[in-house]
């Protein structure tokens, strides 16, 4: 959100040994383990990913190869811990088929699940990077996006930690280099990694202990068996010699054999000899056009061309246009956008391509191309479509992603659509009936949206690129999806500068400023927000100017430069009042109220929040209403109006339940404070336990530490000082690591009180003195009051 209540939502977690937790807890135990607290009474979440694609249809023989692979795991009756198997071979030889057949046959040995990734090492586009795959794997293992570290080494460490002691099968398909694979190795003999590659990947054998199996082409008998298995339900009486000839023309490679067999099956009354003659002609033509350095590859491409030429014109055009799609997989509506067809009309050619084995249906409603076929589609679209037609198709595809993303955002975050788009002309974007549908679409298309932003910039469509980047800003902001956020924002910034579009440049700078802010990189955040403000003032963008000023106010609030924040928020509010933007007026009133609260001006804060709430309820801005109720509860509680505070925070939590874990986790800490103020510390413990669990899952270490500190206060009030001390120590360690002097001072004050209750006054004095010193760095009334209270405590302890 633009409001201050979400400003701590997303520091980059720098953690290992992080566990997602779930369920109500009735006991919390602090331990000296990096990453924090273990909740008992609710078992730790252990996701069991089931990512293996379906087993291969029409699999033939490979008995010897499968037996060789099985011997890697067992020696007679004894289990053998071989943690890495590398299956190599030429393109189209069936490496993926063998890997998946074996994986399905042994998956019962790996009860903790299976992970699968296509590393796309031989795609015409960019290969998958290890950090991308680790992000997906960590999420599949129960780590929320916000808790995935930005650094590759940290991701790999967290991945290894997640797999420690578990038996998980990992299949890494189409690897190009050992460097792509190495960060994805679990580091434990309990897991098994299966890698497929066209390259030998010798380093994985010599350095990482991998066992390599090289697949050869099928024998002629096995190749004929594969052909018969596919064709026999549709045709009979084919001459075995002709089937052998067809197998030879396909270089006995399973990919080519399946495509050829499907074509033969689809023409049951055409003599096989005629089909073979056609393929011979295609092979001769292909040989004439190539250097003949790789007979197997030439054979595969010849089969592609032979099958492609047999397609009807609609299916053939769809196939080649798929070579323009920006991402690794696509849906039927995305395919329709590329072709300019209606979705209802594109399904038949999609089915035709799947039937011809030229396209794979990877999941319900989603399709992908084998890397060899994608390369062939790219080649065909370049030769058979004019540059103008290629650009038009690409523009349609990118526009579909842009406008569908806008429609999804309109459903989930309607207040965050800051850049109006021209209505779509040649495409029909999806419509979403529910927030869940829109969220599911964003999740399914995440990689495609990032690729679309990059492709738009590279294809000379910079306006589309920066528009996509700005739309994705809001999604990334609410998920703390820093990797894609930084990537798209930087692409958008470069694209806007290419256009000389100053407004687009400011939007991209604002996006980078917000990303750095949520990553707790405040210096970089300030630089980007200041740069955006300069541009917006230069071009007379009053709305954007006010947004940038608010962002700088939030930076002041985060750094506890409260007077500066008051000035900034007041200036921003004045602009929005002039513009008549009621939503932003209410949001600024809430930000001003938080600042007044931090200054200790509680009555003024409550008045401002009451004004904000009137507007937020009128315009149905539920998120900001909850945020204002949260701050109102804080002010009312400190004013001694506990019952009113409880009503406010319970209303906020009702908004958060089922809507936002990010809000809920933060607001529950205030609920616990209200319960303690009401004399109900045991109930407060339940609230902070739940809050800490949520913050652990979100990866927000700062707010997790606030919840742990709240747990310490509740434990002290129920008379369990030792437990309180343990929690305060853990919270203090996190705040110290994050460099948050204000929260550290608060926690040290609470720690000293717990130590005093435990009869350890000397240790309490040490922590109070450090807190007193830290508070000297702040010049506001609340800090002064805390200093005064600590000085009195030190004086009392000395008597």
VENPE-V611366 format. One record per residue. N is the residue number from 1. PHI is phi in whole degrees, 0 to 359 (NA if undefined). OMEGA is omega as a letter, one per 30 degrees, with the letter a starting at -180 (NA if undefined). D_CENTER is the distance of its C-alpha to the mean C-alpha in Angstrom with 2 decimals. Layout:
N|PHI|OMEGA|D_CENTER + N|PHI|OMEGA|D_CENTER
//
This chain:
1|NA|l|18.64 + 2|286|a|21.33 + 3|284|a|23.41 + 4|292|a|24.00 + 5|296|l|22.94 + 6|252|a|19.24 + 7|288|l|19.91 + 8|257|a|18.98 + 9|284|a|15.62 + 10|209|l|13.52 + 11|300|l|15.37 + 12|293|l|13.63 + 13|289|l|14.42 + 14|248|a|16.63 + 15|224|l|17.24 + 16|230|a|18.22 + 17|53|l|19.52 + 18|269|l|17.17 + 19|242|l|17.69 + 20|284|a|16.18 + 21|238|l|19.26 + 22|209|l|20.52 + 23|91|l|23.85 + 24|293|a|26.67 + 25|243|l|28.17 + 26|245|l|31.87 + 27|209|l|31.99 + 28|241|a|29.91 + 29|234|l|30.73 + 30|270|a|29.82 + 31|227|a|29.86 + 32|276|l|29.89 + 33|235|a|26.54 + 34|299|a|23.86 + 35|110|l|21.06 + 36|122|a|23.55 + 37|244|l|24.84 + 38|248|a|25.45 + 39|261|l|26.10 + 40|251|a|28.85 + 41|110|l|29.63 + 42|223|a|26.07 + 43|291|l|24.75 + 44|297|a|21.62 + 45|290|l|18.79 + 46|237|l|18.86 + 47|293|l|16.45 + 48|243|a|18.23 + 49|297|l|15.95 + 50|231|a|18.10 + 51|263|a|16.47 + 52|299|l|19.76 + 53|297|a|20.75 + 54|299|l|24.19 + 55|297|a|27.27 + 56|281|l|29.09 + 57|278|l|31.83 + 58|75|l|35.10 + 59|289|a|34.58 + 60|234|l|37.89 + 61|54|a|39.46 + 62|57|a|37.72 + 63|299|a|39.48 + 64|298|a|40.45 + 65|295|l|36.98 + 66|295|l|35.45 + 67|295|l|38.28 + 68|299|l|37.59 + 69|296|l|33.96 + 70|297|l|35.17 + 71|293|l|37.59 + 72|291|a|34.75 + 73|262|a|33.95 + 74|224|l|37.51 + 75|233|a|40.94 + 76|70|l|43.35 + 77|265|a|42.47 + 78|268|l|40.62 + 79|282|l|36.85 + 80|240|a|35.78 + 81|273|l|32.58 + 82|255|a|31.29 + 83|261|a|27.61 + 84|212|l|27.03 + 85|235|a|28.44 + 86|243|l|28.28 + 87|255|a|29.45 + 88|241|l|30.69 + 89|159|a|32.71 + 90|292|a|33.23 + 91|299|l|31.06 + 92|82|a|31.53 + 93|280|l|33.33 + 94|104|a|31.12 + 95|299|a|28.96 + 96|295|a|26.00 + 97|299|l|28.54 + 98|295|a|30.16 + 99|299|a|26.97 + 100|288|l|25.81 + 101|300|l|29.36 + 102|294|a|29.68 + 103|300|l|26.29 + 104|294|a|27.31 + 105|286|a|30.72 + 106|246|a|29.63 + 107|295|l|26.54 + 108|295|l|28.82 + 109|287|a|29.28 + 110|237|a|25.64 + 111|291|a|25.40 + 112|270|l|22.09 + 113|118|l|20.20 + 114|225|l|19.12 + 115|246|l|16.12 + 116|221|l|16.29 + 117|213|l|14.94 + 118|268|a|16.82 + 119|282|l|16.94 + 120|51|a|18.74 + 121|294|a|21.21 + 122|236|l|23.86 + 123|291|l|22.19 + 124|297|l|23.79 + 125|276|a|20.54 + 126|286|l|18.36 + 127|291|l|17.75 + 128|292|l|14.41 + 129|266|a|14.06 + 130|304|a|13.95 + 131|293|l|11.21 + 132|296|a|8.86 + 133|294|l|10.37 + 134|298|l|10.30 + 135|301|a|6.58 + 136|294|a|6.94 + 137|296|a|10.22 + 138|297|l|9.57 + 139|296|l|7.47 + 140|294|l|10.39 + 141|270|l|12.74 + 142|101|l|12.04 + 143|274|l|10.11 + 144|291|a|8.04 + 145|307|a|4.90 + 146|292|a|7.96 + 147|263|l|9.94 + 148|277|a|8.43 + 149|298|l|11.19 + 150|283|a|11.29 + 151|281|a|14.27 + 152|300|a|14.46 + 153|297|l|17.37 + 154|291|l|15.85 + 155|297|a|12.87 + 156|298|l|15.67 + 157|295|l|17.78 + 158|295|l|15.42 + 159|299|l|14.90 + 160|297|l|18.70 + 161|295|l|19.24 + 162|297|a|17.26 + 163|268|a|19.37 + 164|300|l|22.58 + 165|77|a|25.26 + 166|245|l|23.41 + 167|249|a|24.34 + 168|234|l|21.40 + 169|263|a|21.88 + 170|240|l|19.51 + 171|248|a|20.22 + 172|246|a|19.26 + 173|266|l|20.71 + 174|59|l|22.16 + 175|279|l|21.85 + 176|263|a|23.77 + 177|220|l|24.36 + 178|295|a|24.51 + 179|297|l|22.37 + 180|294|a|19.43 + 181|272|a|20.12 + 182|304|l|21.30 + 183|294|a|18.17 + 184|264|l|17.10 + 185|278|a|20.42 + 186|294|a|20.41 + 187|82|l|23.62 + 188|217|l|25.46 + 189|286|a|28.14 + 190|285|l|27.05 + 191|260|l|24.17 + 192|235|l|24.86 + 193|249|l|22.99 + 194|247|a|24.26 + 195|245|l|23.80 + 196|244|a|25.22 + 197|198|l|26.36 + 198|282|a|29.16 + 199|267|a|29.89 + 200|287|a|31.72 + 201|50|a|29.16 + 202|301|a|32.16 + 203|299|l|30.37 + 204|291|l|28.42 + 205|279|a|31.85 + 206|284|a|33.77 + 207|264|a|31.34 + 208|250|l|28.96 + 209|76|l|31.52 + 210|285|l|30.18 + 211|255|a|32.62 + 212|255|l|32.77 + 213|237|l|33.96 + 214|260|l|34.97 + 215|277|l|35.21 + 216|261|l|38.24 + 217|299|l|38.99 + 218|300|l|40.26 + 219|295|a|43.98 + 220|297|l|45.91 + 221|297|l|46.64 + 222|293|l|42.99 + 223|297|l|42.09 + 224|294|l|44.85 + 225|299|l|43.72 + 226|298|l|40.24 + 227|300|a|41.91 + 228|296|a|44.24 + 229|300|a|41.53 + 230|273|a|39.84 + 231|270|a|43.05 + 232|300|l|45.53 + 233|293|a|44.56 + 234|246|a|45.30 + 235|214|a|48.13 + 236|223|l|50.93 + 237|81|l|53.64 + 238|293|a|51.65 + 239|294|l|53.65 + 240|304|l|52.15 + 241|295|l|53.21 + 242|292|l|51.28 + 243|298|l|48.16 + 244|296|l|48.63 + 245|296|l|48.98 + 246|298|l|45.80 + 247|297|a|44.01 + 248|294|l|45.43 + 249|297|l|44.36 + 250|269|a|40.78 + 251|57|a|41.21 + 252|54|l|40.63 + 253|262|a|36.85 + 254|304|a|35.01 + 255|300|l|32.71 + 256|293|a|35.80 + 257|298|a|37.88 + 258|294|l|35.59 + 259|295|l|35.52 + 260|296|a|39.30 + 261|295|l|39.93 + 262|296|l|38.02 + 263|292|l|40.12 + 264|296|a|43.28 + 265|295|a|42.35 + 266|282|l|41.82 + 267|234|a|45.39 + 268|294|a|47.46 + 269|257|l|50.80 + 270|273|l|50.36 + 271|305|a|52.14 + 272|299|l|49.84 + 273|300|l|52.12 + 274|294|l|51.25 + 275|297|l|47.54 + 276|296|l|48.19 + 277|297|l|50.33 + 278|302|a|47.60 + 279|292|l|45.16 + 280|299|l|47.86 + 281|298|l|48.31 + 282|295|a|44.57 + 283|296|l|44.50 + 284|297|l|47.53 + 285|297|a|46.00 + 286|296|l|42.80 + 287|303|a|44.90 + 288|291|a|46.76 + 289|261|a|43.62 + 290|236|a|42.10 + 291|275|l|43.28 + 292|59|l|43.56 + 293|273|a|41.92 + 294|221|a|39.75 + 295|297|a|41.58 + 296|295|l|38.74 + 297|296|l|36.27 + 298|298|l|39.05 + 299|296|l|39.76 + 300|297|a|36.19 + 301|295|l|36.05 + 302|296|l|39.44 + 303|296|l|38.32 + 304|304|a|35.33 + 305|297|l|37.83 + 306|298|l|40.29 + 307|288|a|37.87 + 308|298|a|36.33 + 309|292|l|39.83 + 310|276|a|40.58 + 311|289|l|37.88 + 312|289|a|39.04 + 313|303|a|38.38 + 314|293|l|35.57 + 315|293|l|33.59 + 316|296|l|34.41 + 317|293|l|33.19 + 318|300|a|29.91 + 319|303|a|29.45 + 320|290|l|30.04 + 321|291|l|27.92 + 322|299|l|24.93 + 323|294|l|25.26 + 324|268|a|24.12 + 325|297|a|20.80 + 326|285|a|18.06 + 327|245|a|15.42 + 328|284|l|15.70 + 329|214|a|16.48 + 330|207|l|17.73 + 331|259|l|19.21 + 332|298|l|22.89 + 333|298|l|22.59 + 334|293|l|20.87 + 335|297|l|23.73 + 336|298|l|26.20 + 337|297|l|25.10 + 338|301|a|25.69 + 339|273|a|29.14 + 340|80|a|30.10 + 341|265|l|30.99 + 342|287|a|30.46 + 343|301|a|27.95 + 344|298|a|30.97 + 345|271|a|32.59 + 346|273|a|29.73 + 347|293|a|29.33 + 348|296|l|32.66 + 349|295|l|31.98 + 350|297|l|28.58 + 351|298|l|30.52 + 352|296|l|33.12 + 353|292|l|30.70 + 354|295|l|29.29 + 355|297|a|32.91 + 356|276|a|33.87 + 357|64|l|31.09 + 358|268|a|29.89 + 359|212|a|26.53 + 360|249|l|24.57 + 361|271|a|23.18 + 362|276|l|20.10 + 363|198|l|19.39 + 364|305|l|21.17 + 365|81|a|21.07 + 366|230|a|19.01 + 367|225|l|20.70 + 368|210|l|20.43 + 369|258|l|23.09 + 370|303|a|24.35 + 371|301|l|24.09 + 372|295|a|27.91 + 373|289|l|28.02 + 374|297|l|25.39 + 375|298|l|27.58 + 376|292|l|30.58 + 377|298|l|29.09 + 378|300|l|28.34 + 379|297|a|31.94 + 380|292|a|33.39 + 381|292|l|31.71 + 382|289|a|32.94 + 383|272|a|36.44 + 384|251|l|36.90 + 385|246|l|35.17 + 386|293|l|36.47 + 387|301|l|34.42 + 388|294|a|34.74 + 389|292|l|33.56 + 390|298|a|30.57 + 391|295|l|29.58 + 392|295|l|30.21 + 393|295|l|28.06 + 394|297|l|25.15 + 395|298|l|25.60 + 396|300|a|25.64 + 397|299|a|22.38 + 398|291|l|20.64 + 399|297|l|22.45 + 400|298|l|21.28 + 401|297|a|17.59 + 402|298|a|18.61 + 403|285|l|20.75 + 404|289|l|18.63 + 405|299|l|15.75 + 406|296|l|18.61 + 407|294|l|19.88 + 408|294|l|16.67 + 409|293|l|16.51 + 410|298|l|20.20 + 411|281|a|19.69 + 412|269|a|17.00 + 413|222|a|17.76 + 414|298|a|21.14 + 415|279|a|22.21 + 416|254|l|19.48 + 417|270|a|20.70 + 418|267|a|22.65 + 419|244|l|23.54 + 420|291|l|25.76 + 421|256|l|25.48 + 422|294|l|28.54 + 423|301|l|28.82 + 424|294|a|27.61 + 425|253|a|30.61 + 426|258|a|30.04 + 427|228|l|26.99 + 428|243|a|26.33 + 429|292|l|22.84 + 430|291|l|21.59 + 431|245|a|22.62 + 432|236|a|20.86 + 433|277|a|23.12 + 434|223|l|20.79 + 435|298|a|17.73 + 436|297|l|16.36 + 437|298|a|16.95 + 438|295|l|15.20 + 439|297|l|12.04 + 440|296|l|12.21 + 441|295|l|12.80 + 442|302|a|9.84 + 443|294|a|7.64 + 444|292|a|10.16 + 445|257|a|10.50 + 446|305|a|7.25 + 447|293|l|8.73 + 448|296|a|12.09 + 449|293|l|11.74 + 450|295|l|11.00 + 451|297|l|13.83 + 452|298|l|15.94 + 453|298|a|15.95 + 454|292|a|17.09 + 455|295|l|19.54 + 456|300|l|21.00 + 457|294|a|21.84 + 458|289|a|23.32 + 459|267|l|25.25 + 460|77|l|27.12 + 461|237|a|25.29 + 462|295|l|24.30 + 463|295|l|24.64 + 464|298|a|22.05 + 465|297|a|19.72 + 466|284|l|20.08 + 467|297|l|20.04 + 468|300|a|16.66 + 469|300|a|15.38 + 470|291|l|16.99 + 471|299|a|15.66 + 472|289|l|11.99 + 473|305|a|13.00 + 474|294|l|13.52 + 475|293|a|10.26 + 476|298|a|8.40 + 477|298|a|11.38 + 478|273|l|11.13 + 479|247|a|7.65 + 480|53|a|8.39 + 481|274|a|5.43 + 482|294|a|8.34 + 483|300|a|7.94 + 484|289|l|7.58 + 485|297|a|9.76 + 486|298|a|12.42 + 487|298|a|12.53 + 488|289|l|13.19 + 489|297|l|15.38 + 490|290|l|17.47 + 491|297|a|17.94 + 492|298|l|18.96 + 493|297|l|21.34 + 494|297|a|23.00 + 495|295|l|23.35 + 496|297|l|24.98 + 497|292|l|27.28 + 498|300|l|28.25 + 499|284|a|29.38 + 500|71|a|31.03 + 501|271|a|29.23 + 502|292|l|29.58 + 503|294|l|27.83 + 504|298|l|24.74 + 505|298|l|24.98 + 506|295|l|25.19 + 507|298|a|22.16 + 508|292|l|20.08 + 509|296|l|21.74 + 510|299|l|20.97 + 511|299|l|17.23 + 512|294|l|17.47 + 513|299|l|19.71 + 514|294|l|17.36 + 515|297|l|14.50 + 516|296|l|17.17 + 517|298|a|18.57 + 518|289|l|15.59 + 519|272|a|15.25 + 520|61|l|18.99 + 521|257|a|20.20 + 522|289|l|22.96 + 523|296|l|25.26 + 524|294|l|22.82 + 525|299|a|21.80 + 526|298|a|25.52 + 527|299|a|26.23 + 528|288|l|23.79 + 529|293|l|24.88 + 530|296|l|28.49 + 531|295|l|28.14 + 532|296|a|26.72 + 533|297|l|29.61 + 534|301|a|32.17 + 535|297|a|31.15 + 536|296|l|31.08 + 537|291|a|34.49 + 538|297|a|35.84 + 539|266|l|34.92 + 540|74|l|36.00 + 541|272|a|32.67 + 542|294|l|33.61 + 543|302|a|30.54 + 544|298|l|28.22 + 545|300|a|30.66 + 546|296|l|30.49 + 547|297|l|26.67 + 548|294|l|26.81 + 549|295|l|29.64 + 550|300|l|27.73 + 551|299|l|24.84 + 552|291|l|27.52 + 553|297|l|28.96 + 554|296|l|25.77 + 555|297|l|25.85 + 556|296|l|29.43 + 557|295|l|28.63 + 558|298|a|26.02 + 559|272|a|28.70 + 560|61|l|31.36 + 561|264|a|33.39 + 562|289|l|34.37 + 563|296|l|37.27 + 564|298|l|35.21 + 565|297|l|32.58 + 566|303|a|35.44 + 567|296|a|36.67 + 568|297|a|33.36 + 569|296|l|32.54 + 570|296|l|36.12 + 571|295|l|36.06 + 572|296|l|32.85 + 573|300|a|34.36 + 574|299|l|37.56 + 575|294|a|35.85 + 576|292|l|33.97 + 577|295|l|37.27 + 578|294|l|38.92 + 579|279|a|36.29 + 580|76|a|36.54 + 581|272|a|32.80 + 582|290|a|33.03 + 583|299|a|29.37 + 584|291|l|29.08 + 585|300|l|32.50 + 586|295|l|31.45 + 587|297|l|28.27 + 588|291|l|30.50 + 589|300|l|33.02 + 590|294|l|30.42 + 591|295|l|29.39 + 592|298|l|33.11 + 593|296|l|33.68 + 594|299|l|31.17 + 595|297|l|32.95 + 596|299|l|36.31 + 597|300|a|35.19 + 598|296|l|34.25 + 599|280|a|37.69 + 600|86|a|39.29 + 601|265|a|40.47 + 602|288|a|39.60 + 603|296|l|41.84 + 604|299|l|40.75 + 605|298|a|37.07 + 606|295|l|37.88 + 607|297|l|39.80 + 608|299|a|37.00 + 609|290|l|34.52 + 610|300|l|37.00 + 611|296|a|37.23 + 612|297|a|33.48 + 613|295|l|33.19 + 614|303|a|35.88 + 615|291|a|33.94 + 616|298|l|30.52 + 617|286|l|32.18 + 618|293|a|34.05 + 619|264|l|31.06 + 620|61|l|28.85 + 621|268|a|26.18 + 622|295|a|25.12 + 623|298|a|22.38 + 624|288|l|24.80 + 625|299|l|27.61 + 626|298|l|25.95 + 627|297|l|25.32 + 628|293|l|28.99 + 629|298|l|30.18 + 630|300|l|28.38 + 631|291|l|30.26 + 632|298|l|33.41 + 633|301|a|33.38 + 634|298|a|33.29 + 635|293|a|36.22 + 636|296|l|38.24 + 637|299|a|37.82 + 638|287|l|39.20 + 639|279|l|41.96 + 640|86|a|42.97 + 641|265|a|42.17 + 642|294|a|40.26 + 643|296|l|40.65 + 644|294|l|39.33 + 645|298|a|36.39 + 646|295|l|35.57 + 647|299|a|35.78 + 648|294|a|33.40 + 649|288|l|30.69 + 650|292|l|31.05 + 651|294|l|30.57 + 652|296|a|27.38 + 653|295|l|26.02 + 654|297|l|27.09 + 655|292|a|24.92 + 656|287|a|21.84 + 657|302|l|22.40 + 658|80|a|20.28 + 659|249|a|18.76 + 660|205|l|16.66 + 661|294|l|16.16 + 662|299|l|15.68 + 663|294|a|19.19 + 664|301|a|20.67 + 665|300|a|20.00 + 666|285|a|21.60 + 667|286|l|24.44 + 668|297|l|25.50 + 669|295|l|26.70 + 670|293|l|29.08 + 671|302|l|30.15 + 672|296|l|31.13 + 673|297|l|33.15 + 674|296|l|34.97 + 675|297|l|35.76 + 676|295|l|37.19 + 677|295|l|39.18 + 678|271|a|40.53 + 679|79|a|41.72 + 680|233|a|39.17 + 681|295|l|37.37 + 682|296|l|36.75 + 683|292|l|34.71 + 684|298|l|32.92 + 685|301|l|31.86 + 686|300|a|30.14 + 687|294|a|28.20 + 688|287|l|27.03 + 689|300|l|26.19 + 690|295|l|23.82 + 691|298|a|22.44 + 692|297|l|21.87 + 693|300|a|20.14 + 694|297|a|17.66 + 695|294|l|17.12 + 696|299|a|16.70 + 697|292|l|13.90 + 698|281|a|12.25 + 699|80|a|12.99 + 700|268|a|15.44 + 701|290|l|18.33 + 702|297|a|20.70 + 703|287|l|20.73 + 704|298|l|20.80 + 705|296|l|23.85 + 706|298|l|25.39 + 707|294|l|25.18 + 708|295|l|26.78 + 709|298|l|29.42 + 710|297|l|30.10 + 711|297|l|30.54 + 712|299|l|33.06 + 713|297|l|34.99 + 714|294|l|35.18 + 715|297|l|36.38 + 716|298|a|39.02 + 717|287|l|40.26 + 718|267|l|40.70 + 719|86|l|42.69 + 720|250|a|40.34 + 721|295|a|40.42 + 722|297|l|39.31 + 723|296|l|36.05 + 724|300|a|35.61 + 725|300|a|36.20 + 726|299|a|33.58 + 727|289|l|30.87 + 728|297|l|32.02 + 729|299|l|32.06 + 730|295|l|28.45 + 731|297|a|27.40 + 732|297|a|29.64 + 733|298|l|28.17 + 734|292|l|24.64 + 735|298|l|26.06 + 736|294|a|28.19 + 737|295|a|25.39 + 738|280|a|23.42 + 739|72|a|26.70 + 740|264|a|26.97 + 741|295|a|30.77 + 742|293|l|31.14 + 743|295|l|29.17 + 744|297|l|30.75 + 745|298|l|34.18 + 746|299|a|33.60 + 747|291|l|32.51 + 748|295|l|35.44 + 749|299|l|37.78 + 750|293|l|36.57 + 751|298|l|36.80 + 752|297|l|40.34 + 753|297|l|41.32 + 754|293|l|40.14 + 755|296|l|42.04 + 756|297|l|45.07 + 757|296|a|44.87 + 758|273|l|44.74 + 759|78|a|47.91 + 760|236|a|46.39 + 761|294|a|47.53 + 762|295|l|47.56 + 763|295|l|43.87 + 764|300|a|43.22 + 765|299|l|45.18 + 766|301|a|43.11 + 767|287|l|39.87 + 768|294|l|41.62 + 769|295|l|42.98 + 770|295|l|39.59 + 771|299|l|38.19 + 772|299|l|41.29 + 773|294|l|40.75 + 774|296|a|37.12 + 775|291|l|38.14 + 776|296|l|40.70 + 777|279|a|37.94 + 778|241|a|37.43 + 779|244|a|40.10 + 780|260|a|39.36 + 781|296|l|41.38 + 782|295|l|38.95 + 783|297|l|38.76 + 784|296|l|42.56 + 785|295|l|43.04 + 786|296|l|40.84 + 787|301|a|42.81 + 788|297|l|46.00 + 789|296|l|44.99 + 790|292|l|44.04 + 791|300|l|47.31 + 792|295|l|49.19 + 793|297|l|47.47 + 794|297|l|48.37 + 795|295|l|51.88 + 796|295|a|52.24 + 797|290|a|50.99 + 798|278|a|53.54 + 799|282|NA|56.45
//
